[in-house]
């Protein structure tokens, strides 16, 4: 299972610097003189990952355009603000954050400001830090190890935070499926259960499982990024 903050376990925090323009969140921040920050990364049901980037100081559509033009991926603007917005990107390969998770680290932050990218991850004590670093630098030869230090606790960038406060929109069945997935280790890194395992536990077909998971994940994401000021603004306009 994923470790949570405040567990008192020692970890090694590693920080990598990225300046290669092949990473859209880096190249857009350089071209637009803006900041691009990874707010959340969620595993999907088809071995892809939904990454949510906030853009400050530029149109969020610029990030979508860069993704579609240069990476052949899919992206969409979720929210626009006066100074930027929020973008969802579906990724599968060549993602530095996913590379760190696959190597056994727990990604913490990923951001780029004016073309200078930084990725931070915590490596649990039971994981070989040197192996994580070597694996990451092999997969991303343009990256550089910027810092390494000891600290305590892990607060994952991956998965769901404040789960209980976001479950209200879910049906009972969706909550059951999500709870089973969590308890079985479907959202752990590395993944401890497959979709087939979950379908068997719930006595449903895999397509039905994917349907419930995707619907629940979409509701959680919508709740997670809902702006509490929207309701107040609407009341003020009435």
N, C-alpha and C positions, 0 to 999 in steps of 0.2 A: 504494500500500500504506500501511497505518497506520504512523505514526512511533512509535518506541519510546523509552523513557526512556534518558537518557544519550547522545543523539545529538548534543548540543552545539548544536542549532539554537535560535535565539532565537524566543520566542513572546511574545505579549501575554496576560497573565492578566486576565480580566474577571470581576467578581463582581456579581451582581444580588441585590437584596433583594425578597422576595415576602411580602406580608401579606394578600393576598386570600384569603378563605375559599372561593373557588371551586375551589381546588386541594386535593384531599382530604388530601394529606400535610401541608398547612399547617393546614387546619381541624381535623383530628383532633388535631394537637399542641396546638392552642389549647384545644379542648374538654376534652381529657384531661390537660392540663398535662404532656405527655410529649415525647419526642423521636422523630422519624421520619426515618430516614436511607436514602437510595438506595444500596444496596450494589453493584448491577450492573444493566446494561441490555443485553439481547441482541436483535438483530434476528431476527424470525421469518420463515417462508417465505411469509407471506401479507400482507406490508406492515404487520404489526403488530409490537409490541415487547413483550418480557417484561421487566418491571421488578421488581426484588426489593428490598423495603423492610424494614429492621429497625425494630422498634418497641421502645422502652425506656420503661418506666414506665406501661404501659397494656396492656389485652388487645389482641392483634393483630387479633382479630375486629372491633374497632371500626373499623379501617381498611377491612376488607372490607365492612362494613355501609355505610359512607359512600360507597364506590365504587359499590356496587350501587344504593343509594337515590338518589344525586344525579347520578351520571355515566352510569348505564346500562351500565357496563363490567363486566368479569368479573374476579374476584379470588378467591384462596383462601389459607388459612393453611397454610404449609408446616411450620412448627415453632413450638412453644410453649415458653417458658422460664418461670422463676419470676418474671421481671420484664418479660416482653414476648414477642417472637417474630419470625418471618420471614413476610412476605406476598409472594405473586407476583401481579402485576397485569398484565393484557394491555391495552395502550393502542394507539390509532391516531391520534387527533386531540387538539389542545389540550394537548399535553404540552410543557412548557418545555424539558426536556432534549432531546427530539427536535427541537424548533425550533432549538436551538443547533447541533445536529449537521447539520441540513439547511442551515443558513446557512454551514457550513464550519468551525465551531469544534469543539473536542474537549472534551466535558463531562468534568469532573473530580469534582466533588462536588455533591450536592443533599441538603439536610437542612432540617428545621424543628424548632425548639425553642420550646415554649410559644407557638406561633403566629407565630414569626418565621422565615420561610423564607430560605434562602440557596442560590444556584446559582452554581457556579464553573466556568469553562471556559477553555481555552487556545486562542488563535487563532494558527495558523501564520504565519510571516513573509510567506508568499506570498499570504495572504488579507487583504483589506481589513478591518481591525478596526472602523472606523467603520461600514462597511456591515453587519457582523455585529450590532453594537450596535443600529443603526437597525432592522434586520429583526426582532430579538428584541423590542424595545420596541414596535414596531408590532403584532406578533402578541400581545404581552402588555402592554397599556397600563398595567396596574396595577403592573408591575415598575419598579424604580428601579436605575440603575447606581450601585453602592456603591463600587466600586474598579476601577482599571485600572493595571497595572504590567508591566514587562518582566521576563522570567525565561527560563530554558533548560529544554529537554526537555519531552516529552509522555508521560504515562502514561494511556492511555485508560480511561475508565469503560466505554466500549462495547467489545464483542468479548471475546476470550478471553485471560486472563492465565495464565502458567505452564501453557501448553498441554500440554507433554510430560508433566507429572506427572499429568494428568487423563485421558489417553487409554487407560489400561489396560483399562477396561471396554468399550471399543469393539471391534466386529468389524473385520476387515481392510477390508471393503467400506465400513463407516462411516468409517473413518479415511481411506480413499481419497477418498470424497466430500467430507469436510470439508477435506482438504488441497487438493483441486481448487478448492473454493469459496474458500478463503483465498488461494491463488495467483492466482486469476482476479480477485480484488478484490471478491468477493461481500459480504464483511464490511467493506469500506472505506467511508469517508464522504467524498464521496458514493459510492454503490455503483457499481462499475466493470463489473459483469457481472450479467445477469439469470438467473433460474432457467432460462429457455429456453436461454441460452448454456451453462450448466453441463450441462444435460441433453444438449445436442448434443456437448459435449466428452467426456462419459462414455458417449455412445451409449445412453442410456436415456430413458424417457419422463419428462415432468415430474412426474406423480403418483408415479412410483417415486423420483425425486430427492427430492421433498418427504418421502416416507416415510423415506428414509435420513437426511436432514438432521434431521428432527424427532426421530427415535429417538436420533441421536447427540447432539443438543443437550440432550435430556432427561437422557441419561446424564451429560453433562458438568456440567449444572446440579446434579444429584443429588450428584456427586462433589465439586463445588466447595463445596457448603454442608454436606457431611457433617461431623459433629462428631467429632474424633478421640478425645474422651473417652467416647463412647458405648460403644466396645469395651472400654475399661478398666472402665467401670461394670458392663458385663455380666459381665466376668470376676470382678469383686468379688462379684457376687451369686450366682455359681455355687458 
